[in-house]
Amino acid sequence: MANEGKLPNIIHSQTGARKFDGTNLTKYSLFVGGVNATHHALRNYSPMVNGFGRLFMVRPPKVLLQIFAGASDNWYSTDSLFIQFKHILEYMNRSVTGFAEKTLEPAQTPIQGGFANRQFNTPTVTRETTQEVQIGVYEMVGAPILTVLDSWMNAIGDENSGLATYGGWISGGRDKDGFEKRLYQLKHENKEEGIPFNEANHTAEFIYVMHDRAGAQVERAVMLADCYPTRIDQGQVLNMQLGGGHDNVTYDLTFNCVVYRSPIITAIANDLLKQYRIVSNSLNFNPQLGDAVYANGSPIDFNKSLGEVPVDSATGTNIGNLPVFDASTEPETRTIDYIPMNTAKLAGQEIDTSGTVGNYGG
């Protein structure tokens, strides 16, 4: 970018993200002189559009990986309900909201005095006030969202005992060799290693990226640390409203979080966006109807299930829409033979099949 070349050593919260490129902005009077929407002016102030966000759970909670992997060591199996839950959060979220303002707080005691007792404030500390974010999702048949959230919350503090269970993987302490040991395990399990209670073991970390219209560059990126669900809206599933109304079940999943931003976070967000970039063109849409329309292995022969082509010789659909019947007015001469007179005389009589013919002559 042109402005980067002039001021190359400035590091700020947008370092590594898409840069503002309004090199000639100060040459225009902008709104003061009236709105200028011509080509050269627009090159200096292209407005940002929001609503193009990507969410990445970069560090899943160890406890949830273990709970839904069971005795298996394959924490990241696609059969794991938690990995499927993670995929829904990342690729099927309806919304990501809850980001609050960043404030520069004044000192508790203002500077105040004079006969008019006027005052002024002095700034102290910049505070990131976001403490929770909401991730909107749809629930699926079988309630995978509810299942994972309930397991997550109950693993941290059981709703009956009040103790952490980690889904049965909580450590009861270390053995003589320093290994964490589970309190209980099933007979068929050969996995005694437990997970000690620690905030790091039951929280997740996300990178949230707001990218440009092309889906290629980071406009803003933040890290969400110390994330855990704070509540479940069970009413979305359990409530039955008057009037026989039915609707798709949706949640706004509320996660506790601590928000950070830095050039390193932006660089990681850029890498994630490049690695997991999903862009497309509607002109490339492939309906994948090969198994329904065509015979197996042939792009020419059609599937028998479609039936035969119905044609009608009367309407000519077996021929097409090109006229093919050519009538001719050319005369034709036919050759005939003489007819006996007696035969001509008897024309009009019916043929006697009884063998008897009336005779009135002499």
Secondary structure as the mmCIF struct_conf table of DSSP 4:
data_model
#
loop_
_struct_conf.conf_type_id
_struct_conf.id
_struct_conf.beg_label_comp_id
_struct_conf.beg_label_asym_id
_struct_conf.beg_label_seq_id
_struct_conf.end_label_comp_id
_struct_conf.end_label_asym_id
_struct_conf.end_label_seq_id
HELX_RH_AL_P HELX_RH_AL_P1 ALA A 2 LYS A 6
BEND BEND1 LEU A 7 LEU A 7
TURN_TY1_P TURN_TY1_P1 PRO A 8 ASN A 9
TURN_TY1_P TURN_TY1_P2 SER A 13 GLY A 16
BEND BEND2 ALA A 17 ALA A 17
HELX_LH_PP_P HELX_LH_PP_P1 ARG A 18 PHE A 20
TURN_TY1_P TURN_TY1_P3 THR A 23 ASN A 24
HELX_RH_3T_P HELX_RH_3T_P1 LEU A 25 LYS A 27
BEND BEND3 TYR A 28 TYR A 28
TURN_TY1_P TURN_TY1_P4 LEU A 30 GLY A 33
BEND BEND4 THR A 38 THR A 38
HELX_RH_AL_P HELX_RH_AL_P2 HIS A 39 LEU A 42
TURN_TY1_P TURN_TY1_P5 ARG A 43 ASN A 44
HELX_LH_PP_P HELX_LH_PP_P2 SER A 46 MET A 48
STRN STRN1 GLY A 53 ARG A 59
HELX_RH_AL_P HELX_RH_AL_P3 LYS A 62 ALA A 69
TURN_TY1_P TURN_TY1_P6 GLY A 70 ALA A 71
BEND BEND5 ASP A 73 ASP A 73
TURN_TY1_P TURN_TY1_P7 TRP A 75 TYR A 76
TURN_TY1_P TURN_TY1_P8 THR A 78 ASP A 79
HELX_RH_AL_P HELX_RH_AL_P4 LEU A 81 TYR A 91
BEND BEND6 MET A 92 MET A 92
BEND BEND7 ARG A 94 ARG A 94
STRN STRN2 SER A 95 THR A 97
STRN STRN3 LYS A 102 PRO A 106
HELX_LH_PP_P HELX_LH_PP_P3 ALA A 107 ALA A 107
BEND BEND8 GLN A 108 THR A 109
STRN STRN4 ILE A 111 GLY A 113
TURN_TY1_P TURN_TY1_P9 GLY A 114 ASN A 117
STRN STRN5 ARG A 118 PHE A 120
STRN STRN6 PRO A 123 GLU A 128
STRN STRN7 GLU A 132 TYR A 138
TURN_TY1_P TURN_TY1_P10 VAL A 141 GLY A 142
HELX_RH_AL_P HELX_RH_AL_P5 PRO A 144 ILE A 156
BEND BEND9 GLY A 157 GLY A 157
TURN_TY1_P TURN_TY1_P11 GLU A 159 SER A 161
BEND BEND10 LEU A 163 LEU A 163
HELX_RH_3T_P HELX_RH_3T_P2 TYR A 166 GLY A 168
TURN_TY1_P TURN_TY1_P12 TRP A 169 TRP A 169
STRN STRN8 ILE A 170 ILE A 170
STRN STRN9 SER A 171 ARG A 174
TURN_TY1_P TURN_TY1_P13 LYS A 176 ASP A 177
BEND BEND11 GLY A 178 GLY A 178
STRN STRN10 GLU A 180 ARG A 182
BEND BEND12 LEU A 183 LEU A 183
TURN_TY1_P TURN_TY1_P14 LYS A 187 HIS A 188
STRN STRN11 GLU A 193 GLU A 193
STRN STRN12 ILE A 195 ILE A 195
HELX_RH_3T_P HELX_RH_3T_P3 GLU A 199 ASN A 201
BEND BEND13 HIS A 202 HIS A 202
STRN STRN13 ALA A 204 HIS A 211
TURN_TY1_P TURN_TY1_P15 ARG A 213 ALA A 214
BEND BEND14 GLY A 215 GLY A 215
BEND BEND15 GLN A 217 GLN A 217
STRN STRN14 VAL A 218 ARG A 231
TURN_TY1_P TURN_TY1_P16 GLN A 234 GLN A 234
HELX_RH_AL_P HELX_RH_AL_P6 GLY A 235 LEU A 238
HELX_RH_3T_P HELX_RH_3T_P4 LEU A 242 GLY A 244
STRN STRN15 THR A 250 TYR A 260
HELX_RH_AL_P HELX_RH_AL_P7 PRO A 263 GLN A 275
TURN_TY1_P TURN_TY1_P17 TYR A 276 TYR A 276
HELX_RH_3T_P HELX_RH_3T_P5 SER A 282 ASN A 284
HELX_RH_AL_P HELX_RH_AL_P8 GLY A 290 VAL A 293
STRN STRN16 TYR A 294 TYR A 294
TURN_TY1_P TURN_TY1_P18 ASN A 296 GLY A 297
BEND BEND16 PRO A 299 ASP A 301
STRN STRN17 PHE A 302 PHE A 302
HELX_LH_PP_P HELX_LH_PP_P4 ASN A 303 ASN A 303
HELX_RH_3T_P HELX_RH_3T_P6 LYS A 304 LEU A 306
HELX_LH_PP_P HELX_LH_PP_P5 GLU A 308 PRO A 310
TURN_TY1_P TURN_TY1_P19 SER A 313 ILE A 319
BEND BEND17 ASN A 321 LEU A 322
HELX_RH_AL_P HELX_RH_AL_P9 MET A 341 LYS A 345
TURN_TY1_P TURN_TY1_P20 LEU A 346 GLY A 348
HELX_LH_PP_P HELX_LH_PP_P6 GLN A 349 ILE A 351
BEND BEND18 THR A 353 GLY A 355
#
